[in-house]
């Protein structure tokens, strides 16, 4: 054990070796800080308590939609028939709620710039179960329960502050959302940790009673995502029993609703009551565990570097230690001095690591808040502090053990007598070889994995996506046009929809006359939407085989869509204005869908049928593929374009002239010339949408140089003798290079085995990484090149001078 005198002596010694101390502290502090941050991230996601009372009893109910063969078509959707069971709660529940997210664009229409907002539709149980803190006013009560139709609203603190300047008189004020005026009854506190059921990217600005959810207007046969039956169990163990209780009831109601729909025959729904943590975590644990593994690998490389530096430091102190040993200092005295230096270095590195971890939290919260859950909760936690201290202690013990193994006390006592030609602190050749091999293996493993992902990302970023995105914008529309009354005839409902489409095309025509606009189109979705959502349709290629169904992403649009995005037609022609106006039964398909219909893709003139054969479409053109994989499809999906009615999700699409801009106020004024129902929700850059999809993807050199340089320095006297008897510098360099490459190549071989094991493990996961030969060759070649360069640099200072300098230890 060392004393205060040892500590003060060690601090003085380190002050004389500032470069060495800073290198150790920075190397260890940065890598340990990264590991601490990644540990905290995984702790928050996988183990930290949720900010809700009785979290083990909270479950999220939804259904899976099963196809006729029993395969899952869609997860976590909700059939409307579940509402029939809401007023018949299970005896296994202590509370329940309905909750849904808005999926249409919504705005605050009482404000002139109509800011876009996200809506959460809830029954009062949601605010009770998740303990929504209220800064002003109240939460929903029994007066806002299902069926009450009480038009009230609770605002988030951010919405209240951003759009209403934190006006204290906001309570009782009316805001307009859609075609309804809502009275503000509460302001949620900023401390509310909102449960993100559909991912970290979605948070709500306003909460409205469930009765105002457009989902209520759908038919009983409809199924929709983003809606949940939330429940609080009386006992945690009742989850499966609750699930089994509701599962047959919901499926029976669904079967009754679809009995008149032959195309749905054989399909079913399966109710699942999932633990809240599982829903909030999503698939993030796989990504964060890989991040933890990567930071651990960096720390291991840094530990090898620091081991080299510590051993080199001990070797340089051998003369002073020899004098101390000659004067009677025992082995434990010498070790105390070294361990005292190590203590100062580890404490400084730990403090730096904690600061680095705090910086990492800020970066994660700024750039990963939309992809990883619970980032707002990152910060100080006792388990994280305990992990930091334990990791530091383990590293300190490892370094102390390695140093103590290299000090030969007896050799130190004889060191002065041998005029310094021996060494009492000398790293054995075996240890040096092992350090080099270990660092080479770890560095190769990290570099190859990084290179594979990097090259894949660069390839995606540089690829041509099949359409133009510069100066193109998506204008989402808040539309309050009344839905056609279900009591009207089919012809009357079609006429109402046609009227809405004509109004949208009038807005488009006015935009085309705007001085800032190059081209304009109207569509349900652009080639890539800001939120990744798209329309879908199914086709039957052959009426004689109704079970052969092709799914497609569908764009309902006009004749300006393809030219606006420079989407080339490989065959056939574009829509005509007459076909768009008359909603002709024609379709344009992409190359991927064309090749599904015929291997040669020559499908112009061929027929496609809607399910049930109600509509017959003629294929008039084949468009090029987009070549833009996204989170829903790893390869180009089937796409089709129709000049049909624009039922929902409508967007205006603009190509602006160079250097020109448009704002929401000007767009609202233009829309009001056509219809009072239209308002601009938000303006999104298509180029940013594309980039967002494409992006959804020095230590080693220092360490190798440290070991090789130290190895050469230990052999300075030997090299001097060889030079004195006639060995040429080139001969010495070749021999030294051969010796240094052996452990490096051994490390690379070990890395190859680890990479093979890692690749086999990835085959059992959903993680997709396209392998590249360059991703293997470049990192391995880099390590070999570094070995050659560091060998040259480490020996150059010796072989370029006369042999006498090496013999004198200079």
C-alpha positions in Angstrom: 0.0 0.0 0.0 1.3 3.5 -0.8 1.4 6.5 1.5 0.7 10.2 1.1 4.4 10.7 0.4 4.2 8.2 -2.4 1.2 10.1 -3.9 3.0 13.5 -3.7 6.2 12.1 -5.2 4.1 10.4 -8.0 2.3 13.7 -8.7 5.7 15.5 -8.9 7.1 12.8 -11.2 4.0 13.0 -13.5 4.4 16.8 -13.7 7.8 16.2 -15.3 6.3 13.8 -17.9 3.3 15.8 -19.0 3.1 14.3 -22.5 3.0 10.8 -21.1 0.4 11.7 -18.4 -1.9 13.5 -20.9 -1.7 10.7 -23.4 -2.8 8.1 -20.8 -5.5 10.3 -19.4 -6.9 11.3 -22.7 -6.8 7.8 -24.2 -8.4 6.2 -21.3 -10.8 9.1 -20.5 -12.3 9.2 -24.0 -12.7 5.5 -24.4 -13.9 4.8 -20.9 -16.3 7.8 -21.2 -17.8 6.2 -24.4 -18.3 2.9 -22.6 -20.0 4.6 -19.6 -22.3 6.4 -22.0 -23.2 3.3 -23.8 -23.7 1.4 -20.6 -26.1 4.1 -19.3 -28.0 4.0 -22.6 -28.5 0.3 -22.4 -29.3 0.5 -18.7 -32.0 3.1 -19.3 -33.6 1.0 -22.1 -33.3 -2.4 -20.6 -33.3 -2.1 -16.8 -34.0 1.4 -15.5 -37.4 1.7 -13.8 -40.1 3.4 -16.0 -41.4 6.7 -14.7 -44.8 5.2 -14.0 -46.2 3.7 -10.9 -46.8 -0.1 -10.9 -45.1 -0.3 -14.3 -45.2 -4.2 -14.2 -49.0 -4.0 -14.3 -49.2 -1.7 -17.3 -49.9 -3.5 -20.7 -50.5 -2.3 -24.2 -53.3 -4.1 -26.1 -53.4 -4.4 -29.9 -54.0 -7.1 -32.4 -52.1 -8.9 -35.1 -53.9 -9.3 -38.5 -53.5 -12.9 -39.7 -53.8 -13.9 -43.3 -55.7 -17.0 -44.5 -52.7 -19.2 -44.0 -52.1 -18.0 -40.5 -49.1 -15.8 -41.3 -49.0 -12.3 -39.7 -49.9 -9.6 -42.2 -49.6 -6.6 -39.8 -48.6 -6.3 -36.2 -50.1 -3.9 -33.6 -53.3 -2.8 -35.3 -56.7 -2.3 -33.8 -60.1 -3.4 -35.2 -62.9 -1.0 -34.5 -64.9 -3.8 -33.0 -62.8 -3.6 -29.9 -64.8 -0.5 -28.9 -67.7 -2.8 -28.2 -65.8 -4.4 -25.4 -64.5 -1.1 -23.8 -67.7 -0.7 -21.7 -67.4 -4.3 -20.6 -64.1 -4.2 -18.7 -62.4 -7.4 -17.5 -62.4 -8.2 -13.8 -58.6 -8.5 -14.2 -58.2 -4.8 -14.7 -57.9 -1.9 -12.3 -58.0 0.7 -15.0 -58.2 1.0 -18.8 -58.1 3.5 -21.6 -58.3 3.9 -25.4 -55.4 5.8 -27.0 -54.7 6.7 -30.6 -52.4 9.0 -32.6 -53.5 11.3 -35.4 -52.2 10.2 -38.8 -53.7 13.0 -40.9 -52.1 16.4 -40.9 -53.7 18.7 -38.3 -53.1 22.4 -37.6 -54.0 25.1 -35.1 -56.5 26.9 -37.3 -57.0 29.7 -34.9 -53.5 30.9 -35.6 -52.7 32.7 -39.0 -49.7 30.5 -39.8 -51.6 27.3 -39.0 -48.7 25.4 -37.2 -48.8 21.7 -37.6 -49.5 19.7 -34.5 -49.6 16.1 -33.4 -52.8 14.9 -31.7 -53.3 12.2 -29.2 -56.9 10.9 -28.7 -57.5 9.5 -25.3 -60.0 8.5 -22.7 -59.4 9.7 -19.1 -57.7 6.4 -18.0 -54.6 7.3 -20.1 -53.9 10.4 -18.0 -54.5 8.4 -14.8 -52.4 5.4 -15.6 -49.4 7.4 -16.8 -49.7 10.1 -14.1 -49.8 13.1 -16.5 -48.7 16.1 -14.3 -50.8 19.2 -15.0 -49.2 22.6 -14.7 -52.4 24.5 -15.1 -56.0 23.4 -15.1 -57.0 19.7 -15.1 -56.7 16.5 -17.0 -59.6 14.6 -18.6 -62.3 13.4 -16.2 -65.4 11.2 -16.4 -67.0 14.0 -18.3 -64.7 13.2 -21.2 -65.2 9.5 -21.1 -66.2 7.5 -24.3 -69.5 8.8 -25.7 -69.5 12.1 -23.9 -68.5 14.2 -27.0 -67.2 17.0 -24.7 -65.0 19.3 -26.9 -62.1 20.0 -24.5 -58.3 19.9 -25.0 -55.2 19.6 -22.9 -52.1 21.3 -24.4 -48.5 20.2 -23.9 -46.3 22.8 -22.2 -44.2 23.2 -25.3 -47.3 24.0 -27.5 -48.6 26.5 -24.8 -45.2 28.2 -24.7 -44.3 28.1 -28.4 -47.6 29.0 -30.0 -49.4 30.9 -27.2 -46.5 32.6 -25.5 -47.3 30.8 -22.2 -50.4 33.0 -21.8 -51.7 32.4 -18.3 -55.2 33.2 -19.5 -55.1 30.2 -21.9 -57.5 28.1 -19.7 -61.0 28.5 -21.0 -59.8 29.8 -24.4 -61.0 28.1 -27.5 -58.7 26.7 -30.1 -59.7 25.4 -33.5 -58.6 22.0 -34.8 -60.2 20.7 -37.9 -63.7 22.0 -38.0 -64.2 21.9 -34.3 -63.6 24.5 -31.5 -62.1 23.0 -28.4 -62.0 24.6 -24.9 -58.6 24.4 -23.3 -59.0 22.8 -19.8 -55.4 21.9 -19.0 -51.7 22.5 -19.7 -49.6 19.4 -19.2 -46.4 19.9 -17.3 -43.0 19.8 -19.1 -41.9 17.0 -16.8 -44.5 14.6 -18.3 -42.7 11.6 -19.7 -45.0 10.7 -22.4 -45.1 6.9 -23.3 -44.0 6.6 -27.0 -46.1 3.6 -28.2 -45.1 4.0 -31.9 -41.5 5.0 -31.5 -39.4 7.8 -30.0 -40.0 10.1 -32.9 -43.6 10.7 -32.1 -44.8 13.0 -29.3 -48.1 14.8 -29.0 -48.8 18.5 -28.8 -52.5 18.4 -27.9 -54.7 15.7 -26.3 -58.3 15.5 -27.3 -61.1 13.1 -26.1 -61.3 9.8 -27.9 -64.8 10.7 -29.4 -63.1 13.2 -31.8 -60.8 10.5 -33.3 -61.6 10.1 -37.1 -61.1 6.4 -36.5 -64.6 6.4 -35.0 -66.1 7.2 -38.4 -64.6 4.1 -40.0 -66.6 1.0 -40.8 -66.6 -1.9 -38.2 -64.5 -3.9 -40.7 -61.7 -1.4 -40.6 -58.3 -2.1 -39.0 -55.9 0.7 -38.3 -52.5 1.1 -36.7 -51.4 3.7 -34.1 -54.4 2.8 -31.9 -54.2 0.9 -28.6 -56.2 -0.5 -25.8 -54.2 0.4 -22.7 -54.8 -1.5 -19.4 -53.6 -1.7 -15.9 -53.8 -5.2 -14.4 -54.8 -5.8 -10.8 -51.9 -8.3 -10.6 -48.9 -8.6 -12.9 -49.5 -12.4 -13.3 -52.9 -11.8 -14.9 -51.5 -10.6 -18.2 -51.8 -13.8 -20.1 -55.2 -14.6 -18.6 -56.4 -11.1 -19.7 -55.0 -11.7 -23.2 -56.7 -15.1 -23.5 -60.0 -13.7 -22.2 -60.2 -10.9 -24.9 -58.6 -12.8 -27.8 -61.6 -14.9 -28.8 -64.1 -12.2 -28.1 -62.4 -9.7 -30.4 -61.9 -12.3 -33.2 -65.5 -13.3 -33.0 -66.7 -9.7 -33.4 -64.3 -9.3 -36.3 -65.6 -12.4 -38.0 -69.1 -11.1 -37.7 -68.1 -7.7 -39.2 -66.4 -9.3 -42.3 -69.0 -12.0 -43.0 -70.3 -10.1 -46.0 -66.8 -9.6 -47.5 -65.7 -12.7 -49.4 -62.2 -11.2 -50.0 -61.6 -11.2 -46.2 -62.9 -14.7 -45.6 -60.4 -16.8 -43.6 -58.6 -13.9 -42.1 -58.6 -13.3 -38.4 -57.2 -11.0 -35.7 -55.3 -12.0 -32.6 -55.3 -9.8 -29.5 -52.0 -9.3 -27.7 -51.5 -7.7 -24.3 -47.8 -6.7 -24.4 -45.8 -5.4 -21.4 -45.3 -1.7 -21.6 -41.5 -1.9 -21.5 -41.5 -4.3 -24.5 -43.5 -1.8 -26.5 -41.5 1.2 -25.6 -38.2 -0.6 -26.1 -39.1 -1.8 -29.7 -36.1 -3.1 -31.6 -33.7 -0.5 -30.0 -31.9 -3.0 -27.7 -30.2 -4.7 -30.6 -28.7 -1.5 -31.8 -27.7 -0.2 -28.4 -26.0 -3.5 -27.5 -23.9 -3.3 -30.6 -23.0 0.2 -29.7 -22.0 -1.1 -26.2 -19.9 -3.8 -27.8 -18.2 -1.3 -30.1 -17.3 1.0 -27.2 -16.0 -2.0 -25.2 -13.8 -2.9 -28.1 -12.4 0.6 -28.3 -11.6 0.5 -24.5 -9.7 -2.8 -25.0 -7.6 -1.3 -27.7 -7.0 1.7 -25.5 -6.1 -0.6 -22.6 -3.4 -2.3 -24.8 -2.1 1.2 -25.7 -1.9 2.2 -22.1 -0.2 -1.0 -21.1 2.5 -0.3 -23.6 2.9 3.2 -22.3 3.0 2.1 -18.6 5.6 -0.6 -19.3 7.7 1.8 -21.3 7.4 4.3 -18.5 8.6 1.7 -16.0 11.5 0.8 -18.4 12.6 4.4 -18.6 12.6 4.6 -14.8 14.8 1.5 -14.4 18.0 3.5 -13.6 16.3 5.5 -10.8 14.7 2.2 -9.5 18.1 0.6 -9.6 19.6 3.3 -7.4 16.7 2.9 -5.0 17.2 -0.8 -4.9 20.9 -0.4 -4.3 20.1 1.9 -1.4 17.9 -0.7 0.2 14.4 -0.1 -1.3 12.4 -3.3 -1.3 10.2 -4.5 -4.2 7.0 -3.3 -2.6 8.5 0.2 -2.2 9.2 0.4 -5.9 5.7 -0.9 -6.7 4.1 1.7 -4.4 5.7 4.5 -6.4 4.4 3.0 -9.7 1.0 2.3 -8.2 0.8 5.9 -6.8 1.4 7.3 -10.4 -1.2 4.8 -11.7 -3.8 6.0 -9.1 -3.4 9.7 -10.2 -3.7 8.7 -13.8 -6.8 6.6 -13.2 -8.6 9.2 -11.1 -8.0 11.9 -13.7 -9.1 9.5 -16.5 -12.3 8.7 -14.5 -13.2 12.4 -14.1 -12.6 13.0 -17.8 -14.6 9.9 -18.6 -17.6 11.2 -16.7 -17.4 14.5 -18.5 -17.1 12.7 -21.9 -20.2 10.6 -21.0 -22.2 13.8 -20.2 -21.2 15.1 -23.6 -22.2 11.9 -25.3 -25.7 12.2 -23.6 -26.1 15.6 -25.1 -25.1 14.4 -28.5 -27.5 11.4 -28.3 -30.4 13.6 -27.2 -29.7 16.1 -30.0 -29.2 13.6 -32.9 -30.8 10.2 -31.9 -33.9 11.3 -30.0 -36.1 10.2 -33.0 -34.6 6.7 -33.1 -33.7 5.6 -29.6 -36.2 5.6 -26.6 -35.8 7.3 -23.2 -32.9 9.5 -24.1 -34.3 12.3 -22.1 -33.7 10.2 -19.0 -29.9 9.8 -19.6 -27.9 11.4 -16.8 -26.6 10.6 -13.3 -27.7 7.2 -11.9 -26.2 5.2 -9.1 -25.9 2.0 -11.1 -23.9 3.9 -13.8 -21.6 5.5 -11.2 -21.0 2.1 -9.7 -20.2 0.7 -13.1 -17.8 3.6 -13.8 -15.9 3.0 -10.5 -15.9 -0.8 -11.0 -14.6 -0.5 -14.6 -11.9 1.9 -13.5 -10.9 -0.4 -10.6 -10.7 -3.4 -12.9 -8.5 -1.5 -15.3 -6.2 -0.3 -12.5 -5.8 -3.8 -11.2 -5.0 -5.1 -14.7 -2.4 -2.5 -15.2 -0.9 -3.0 -11.8 -0.7 -6.8 -12.3 1.0 -6.4 -15.7 3.6 -3.9 -14.4 4.4 -5.9 -11.3 5.0 -9.0 -13.4 7.6 -7.2 -15.4 9.7 -5.8 -12.5 12.7 -8.1 -11.8 13.9 -6.9 -8.4 17.1 -9.0 -8.5 18.0 -7.7 -11.9 17.5 -4.1 -10.7 20.0 -4.6 -7.9 22.6 -5.8 -10.5 21.7 -3.1 -13.0 24.3 -0.5 -11.9 27.0 -3.1 -11.9 26.3 -4.0 -15.6 26.7 -0.4 -16.7 23.1 -0.3 -17.8 23.6 -2.9 -20.6 21.0 -5.2 -19.0 17.6 -4.3 -17.9 15.7 -4.9 -14.7 12.4 -3.8 -16.2 12.2 -5.5 -19.5 9.1 -6.7 -21.3 9.7 -10.3 -22.4 9.6 -11.1 -26.1 6.5 -13.2 -25.5 4.7 -10.3 -23.8 5.6 -8.0 -26.6 4.4 -10.4 -29.3 1.1 -11.0 -27.4 0.5 -7.2 -27.1 1.1 -6.7 -30.8 -1.1 -9.6 -31.8 -3.9 -8.6 -29.4 -4.0 -5.0 -30.7 -3.8 -6.1 -34.3 -6.8 -8.5 -33.8 -8.9 -5.9 -32.0 -8.0 -3.1 -34.4 -8.8 -5.3 -37.4 -12.1 -6.4 -36.0 -13.2 -2.9 -35.3 -11.9 -1.5 -38.6 -13.4 -4.2 -40.7 -16.8 -3.9 -39.1 -16.7 -0.1 -39.3 -15.5 -0.2 -42.9 -18.3 -2.6 -44.0 -21.0 -0.3 -42.6 -19.2 2.9 -43.8 -18.8 1.6 -47.4 -22.5 0.5 -47.4 -23.5 3.9 -46.2 -21.3 5.7 -48.7 -22.7 3.5 -51.5 -26.2 4.4 -50.5 -25.5 8.1 -50.2 -23.9 8.2 -53.7 -26.5 6.1 -55.5 -28.9 7.6 -57.9 -32.4 7.2 -56.3 -34.3 7.3 -59.6 -36.0 10.7 -59.2 -35.0 14.3 -58.7 -35.4 15.9 -55.3 -33.6 19.2 -55.5 -35.9 22.2 -55.0 -38.8 19.8 -54.6 -41.2 20.2 -51.6 -44.0 18.3 -50.0 -46.9 20.5 -48.7 -49.1 18.5 -46.3 -52.7 19.7 -46.2 -55.0 20.0 -43.2 -58.3 19.3 -44.9 -61.7 19.6 -43.1 -63.8 18.7 -46.1 -66.7 16.7 -44.7 -66.6 13.0 -45.5 -69.5 11.9 -47.7 -72.5 10.8 -45.6 -72.7 7.0 -45.6 -76.5 7.3 -46.2 -75.8 8.8 -49.6 -75.8 6.6 -52.7 -72.5 5.4 -54.2 -72.9 7.9 -57.0 -73.5 10.8 -54.6 -70.5 9.8 -52.5 -68.3 9.6 -55.7 -69.5 13.0 -56.8 -68.5 14.5 -53.4 -65.1 13.0 -53.7 -64.7 14.2 -57.2 -65.6 17.7 -56.1 -62.8 17.6 -53.5 -60.3 16.4 -56.1 -61.3 19.2 -58.5 -60.8 21.8 -55.8 -57.3 20.4 -55.0 -56.5 20.6 -58.7 -57.7 24.2 -58.8 -55.2 24.9 -56.0 -52.5 23.2 -58.0 -53.3 25.3 -61.1 -53.1 28.5 -59.0 -49.7 27.3 -57.7 -48.4 26.7 -61.2 -49.1 30.4 -61.8 -47.1 31.5 -58.7 -43.8 33.3 -59.7 -41.8 31.1 -57.3 -43.1 27.8 -58.6 -41.6 25.9 -61.5 -44.0 22.9 -61.5 -46.8 21.7 -59.2 -48.7 18.4 -58.7 -51.3 17.0 -56.3 -50.9 13.5 -54.9 -51.6 11.3 -51.9 -47.8 10.9 -51.3 -44.5 12.0 -52.9 -41.9 9.4 -54.0 -40.6 9.5 -50.4 -42.7 11.1 -47.7 -41.4 13.0 -44.6 -42.8 10.3 -42.3 -42.1 7.3 -44.6 -45.9 6.6 -44.9 -47.2 5.5 -48.3 -50.5 4.3 -49.9 -51.0 0.7 -50.8 -53.2 -1.3 -53.2 -53.6 -4.9 -54.2 -54.1 -6.2 -57.8 -55.1 -9.5 -59.3 -53.3 -10.3 -62.6 -55.6 -13.1 -63.6 -59.3 -13.3 -62.8 -59.1 -17.1 -63.2 -56.7 -17.1 -60.2 -58.1 -14.8 -57.5 -55.7 -16.0 -54.9 -52.7 -14.7 -56.9 -52.5 -11.2 -55.4 -49.8 -8.5 -56.0 -49.3 -5.8 -53.3 -48.1 -2.4 -54.5 -47.3 1.0 -53.1 -49.8 3.2 -54.9 -49.7 6.9 -55.8 -53.0 8.6 -56.8 -52.0 11.6 -58.7 -52.1 13.7 -61.9 -50.3 14.1 -65.2 -47.7 16.4 -63.6 -46.3 14.0 -61.0 -43.8 12.0 -63.1 -42.4 15.1 -65.0 -42.1 17.0 -61.7 -39.7 14.4 -60.2 -38.1 13.5 -63.6 -39.2 9.9 -63.2 -38.4 8.3 -66.6 -40.9 6.1 -68.5 -39.2 3.0 -69.8 -42.3 2.0 -71.9 -45.6 3.5 -72.8 -46.9 7.0 -71.9 -48.0 9.3 -69.1 -51.5 10.2 -68.1 -53.5 12.7 -70.1 -55.4 15.6 -68.6 -58.6 13.9 -69.7 -57.8 10.6 -68.0 -57.0 12.5 -64.7 -60.2 14.5 -64.9 -62.4 11.5 -65.7 -60.5 9.2 -63.3 -59.9 6.7 -66.1 -59.1 3.1 -65.2 -55.5 3.2 -66.4 -52.3 2.6 -64.4 -48.6 3.1 -64.7 -46.4 0.5 -62.9 -42.7 0.5 -62.1 -40.2 -1.9 -63.5 -40.2 -4.1 -60.4 -44.0 -4.7 -60.7 -43.7 -5.1 -64.5 -41.2 -7.9 -64.1 -43.4 -9.7 -61.6 -46.1 -9.7 -64.2 -43.8 -10.8 -67.1 -40.1 -11.7 -66.9 -39.3 -9.4 -69.8 -41.3 -6.5 -68.2 -43.2 -5.9 -71.5 -46.7 -5.3 -69.9 -48.1 -2.2 -71.7 -51.6 -3.0 -72.7 -52.0 -5.8 -70.1 -54.9 -5.7 -67.6 -54.8 -5.6 -63.8 -57.9 -6.2 -61.7 -58.9 -5.0 -58.2 -59.6 -7.7 -55.6 -63.0 -9.1 -56.4 -62.7 -7.9 -60.1 -64.8 -4.7 -59.6 -62.3 -2.6 -61.5 -60.2 -3.4 -64.6 -57.1 -1.3 -65.1 -55.1 -1.0 -68.4 -51.3 -0.6 -68.0 -50.3 2.3 -70.1 -46.7 2.8 -69.0 -43.7 1.4 -67.1 -41.6 3.7 -64.9 -38.0 3.3 -63.8 -37.4 1.9 -60.3 -36.5 4.4 -57.5 -33.6 2.4 -56.0 -34.3 3.7 -52.5 -34.6 1.0 -49.9 -36.2 2.2 -46.7 -37.3 0.8 -43.3 -40.2 -1.1 -44.9 -38.4 -2.7 -47.8 -34.8 -3.6 -48.3 -35.2 -3.7 -52.1 -37.3 -1.8 -54.6 -41.0 -2.5 -53.9 -43.8 -2.7 -56.4 -45.1 0.7 -57.3 -48.2 1.9 -59.2 -49.7 5.2 -60.2 -53.4 5.9 -60.6 -55.4 9.0 -61.7 -58.1 8.1 -59.1 -59.7 10.0 -56.2 -57.5 11.6 -53.6 -59.2 10.2 -50.5 -56.7 10.8 -47.7 -53.1 11.8 -47.0 -53.2 14.5 -49.7 -50.1 16.6 -50.4 -49.3 19.4 -52.8 -45.9 18.8 -54.5 -43.9 21.8 -55.7 -40.7 22.3 -57.7 -39.5 25.8 -56.9 -37.4 28.0 -59.2 -33.8 28.4 -58.2 -33.4 30.7 -55.2 -37.2 31.1 -54.6 -39.2 30.2 -51.5 -42.8 30.1 -50.4 -44.2 30.3 -46.9 -47.3 28.9 -45.2 -49.1 32.2 -44.9 -48.9 32.8 -48.7 -50.0 29.2 -49.4 -53.0 29.6 -47.0 -54.1 32.8 -48.8 -53.9 31.0 -52.1 -55.9 27.9 -50.8 -58.6 30.1 -49.4 -59.4 31.4 -52.9 -60.6 27.8 -53.7 -61.9 26.4 -50.4 -62.2 27.3 -46.7 -61.5 23.7 -45.8 -57.8 23.7 -46.9 -54.9 24.9 -44.8 -51.1 24.3 -45.1 -50.0 21.9 -42.3 -46.2 21.8 -43.0 -43.6 22.2 -45.8 -41.1 19.4 -46.2 -38.0 19.3 -48.4 -38.1 16.1 -50.6 -34.3 16.3 -50.6 -34.3 16.1 -46.8 -36.7 13.2 -46.9 -34.3 11.3 -49.2 -31.3 12.1 -47.0 -33.2 11.0 -43.9 -33.7 7.5 -45.5 -30.2 7.2 -46.8 -28.7 8.0 -43.4 -30.9 5.5 -41.5 -27.1 3.8 -41.8 -6.0 6.7 -34.6 -5.8 4.5 -31.4 -4.6 1.3 -33.2 -1.7 3.1 -34.9 -0.5 4.7 -31.6 -0.6 1.3 -29.8 1.2 -0.6 -32.5 3.9 2.1 -32.7 4.2 2.1 -28.9 5.0 -1.7 -28.7 7.3 -1.8 -31.8 9.2 1.3 -30.7 9.7 0.0 -27.2 10.9 -3.3 -28.7 13.4 -1.5 -30.8 14.6 0.7 -27.9 15.3 -2.4 -25.8 17.5 -3.8 -28.5 19.4 -0.6 -29.1 22.7 -2.1 -27.8 22.2 -5.2 -29.8 21.5 -3.2 -33.0 24.6 -1.1 -32.3 26.8 -4.2 -32.0 25.4 -5.6 -35.3 26.0 -2.3 -37.0 29.6 -2.2 -35.6 30.4 -5.6 -37.2 29.1 -4.6 -40.6 25.4 -5.1 -40.7 23.8 -2.7 -43.3 20.8 -0.6 -42.3 18.6 -2.3 -44.9 19.5 -5.8 -43.6 18.6 -4.7 -40.0 15.3 -3.1 -41.2 14.3 -6.3 -43.1 15.0 -8.5 -40.2 13.2 -6.3 -37.8 10.2 -5.9 -40.1 10.0 -9.7 -40.4 10.0 -10.1 -36.6 7.4 -7.4 -36.2 5.0 -8.7 -38.9 4.8 -12.1 -37.3 2.6 -11.1 -34.3 0.6 -8.6 -36.5 -0.3 -11.4 -39.0 -1.1 -13.7 -36.1 -3.5 -11.0 -34.8 -5.1 -10.6 -38.2 -5.7 -14.3 -38.4 -7.4 -14.2 -35.0 -9.5 -11.3 -36.2 -10.5 -13.3 -39.3 -11.8 -16.0 -37.0 -13.7 -13.5 -34.8 -15.2 -11.9 -37.9 -16.3 -15.3 -39.2 -18.0 -16.0 -35.9 -19.6 -12.6 -35.9 -20.9 -13.1 -39.5 -22.5 -16.5 -38.5 -24.1 -14.8 -35.5 -25.6 -12.0 -37.7 -27.2 -14.6 -39.9 -29.5 -15.4 -37.0 -30.6 -11.7 -36.6 -32.6 -9.2 -38.7 -29.5 -6.9 -39.1 -28.7 -6.5 -42.7 -25.1 -5.5 -43.8 -24.0 -6.0 -47.4 -20.4 -7.3 -47.4 -17.8 -5.6 -49.5 -14.4 -7.0 -50.4 -13.0 -3.5 -50.0 -14.4 -3.4 -46.5 -12.1 -6.4 -45.6 -9.1 -5.6 -47.7 -8.6 -1.9 -46.9 -8.5 -2.2 -43.0 -6.2 -5.2 -43.1 -3.9 -3.5 -45.6 -3.9 -0.4 -43.5 -2.8 -2.3 -40.4 0.1 -4.0 -42.3 1.1 -0.7 -43.8 1.1 0.9 -40.3 3.3 -2.0 -39.1 5.8 -1.3 -41.8 5.8 2.5 -41.2 6.0 2.2 -37.4 8.9 -0.3 -37.7 10.7 2.1 -40.0 10.1 5.1 -37.7 11.0 3.2 -34.5 14.4 2.0 -35.9 15.2 5.0 -38.1 16.6 7.0 -35.2 19.2 4.2 -34.5 20.3 3.0 -38.0 20.7 6.5 -39.4 23.5 7.3 -36.8 26.9 5.7 -36.4 27.0 2.5 -34.3 28.8 4.2 -31.5 25.7 6.2 -30.6 23.6 3.0 -30.1 26.5 1.4 -28.1 26.5 4.4 -25.8 22.7 4.2 -25.4 22.1 7.6 -27.2 
